[in-house]
Amino acid sequence: MTAVLRIGLILISIMSFFIIVRKIRKSKIRIEDGLFWVVFAIILIVFAVFPGVIYFISDLVGAKSPANIVYLIIIGMLLIKLFFMSIQISLLENKVVNLAQEMALKEKEDGEE
């Protein structure tokens, strides 16, 4: 892993870590969501500080470049986050439909009385 990539990973990870912690403190993001991003930033810092981990994983998987493994891990983690966010959105959409139906039934009952 090149020095430029390592420095970039460290700087971006540290900046994102502090931004997320600040957003959590100001209650602009839920703790559960912020925790994912904090862990994400910490993993990137670990990869940048200890590049041997990335080299080991790239040798294990048979990748040509350790940078490809870093990108693969980042993309994989983001896809997992996207999947769980899709589940949350689906649950919220179901709740909205149920609430709209309940309100319509209550309005109909109130209109009949």
Backbone hydrogen bonds, N-H to C=O, Kabsch-Sander energy under -0.5 kcal/mol:
donor,donor_aa,acceptor,acceptor_aa,energy
6,R,2,T,-2.2
7,I,3,A,-2.7
8,G,4,V,-2.6
9,L,5,L,-2.7
10,I,6,R,-2.4
11,L,7,I,-2.8
12,I,8,G,-2.6
13,S,9,L,-2.3
14,I,10,I,-2.6
15,M,11,L,-2.5
16,S,12,I,-2.6
17,F,13,S,-2.4
18,F,14,I,-2.2
19,I,15,M,-2.2
20,I,16,S,-2.5
21,V,17,F,-2.3
22,R,18,F,-2.2
23,K,19,I,-2.3
24,I,20,I,-2.4
25,R,21,V,-2.3
26,K,22,R,-1.9
27,S,24,I,-1.4
28,K,23,K,-2.7
29,I,23,K,-0.8
34,G,30,R,-2.7
35,L,31,I,-2.5
36,F,32,E,-1.2
37,W,33,D,-1.5
38,V,34,G,-2.4
39,V,35,L,-2.6
40,F,36,F,-2.4
41,A,37,W,-2.3
42,I,38,V,-2.4
43,I,39,V,-2.5
44,L,40,F,-2.0
45,I,41,A,-2.2
46,V,42,I,-2.6
47,F,43,I,-2.4
48,A,44,L,-2.1
49,V,45,I,-2.9
50,F,46,V,-2.8
53,V,50,F,-1.6
54,I,50,F,-0.6
55,Y,51,P,-2.3
56,F,52,G,-2.5
57,I,53,V,-2.4
58,S,54,I,-2.8
59,D,55,Y,-2.3
60,L,56,F,-2.4
61,V,57,I,-2.6
62,G,58,S,-2.0
63,A,58,S,-2.1
68,N,65,S,-0.7
69,I,65,S,-1.0
70,V,66,P,-1.9
71,Y,67,A,-2.4
72,L,68,N,-2.4
73,I,69,I,-2.8
74,I,70,V,-2.4
75,I,71,Y,-2.8
76,G,72,L,-2.7
77,M,73,I,-2.7
78,L,74,I,-2.3
79,L,75,I,-2.3
80,I,76,G,-2.1
81,K,77,M,-2.3
82,L,78,L,-2.5
83,F,79,L,-2.3
84,F,80,I,-2.2
85,M,81,K,-2.3
86,S,82,L,-2.2
87,I,83,F,-1.8
88,Q,84,F,-2.1
89,I,85,M,-2.5
90,S,86,S,-2.3
91,L,87,I,-2.3
92,L,88,Q,-2.4
93,E,89,I,-2.6
94,N,90,S,-2.2
95,K,91,L,-2.0
96,V,92,L,-2.3
97,V,93,E,-2.2
98,N,94,N,-2.4
99,L,95,K,-2.7
100,A,96,V,-2.5
101,Q,97,V,-2.4
102,E,98,N,-2.5
103,M,99,L,-2.6
104,A,100,A,-2.2
105,L,101,Q,-2.3
106,K,102,E,-2.4
107,E,103,M,-2.6
108,K,104,A,-2.1
109,E,105,L,-2.3
110,D,106,K,-2.6
111,G,107,E,-1.8
112,E,108,K,-1.4
113,E,109,E,-1.1
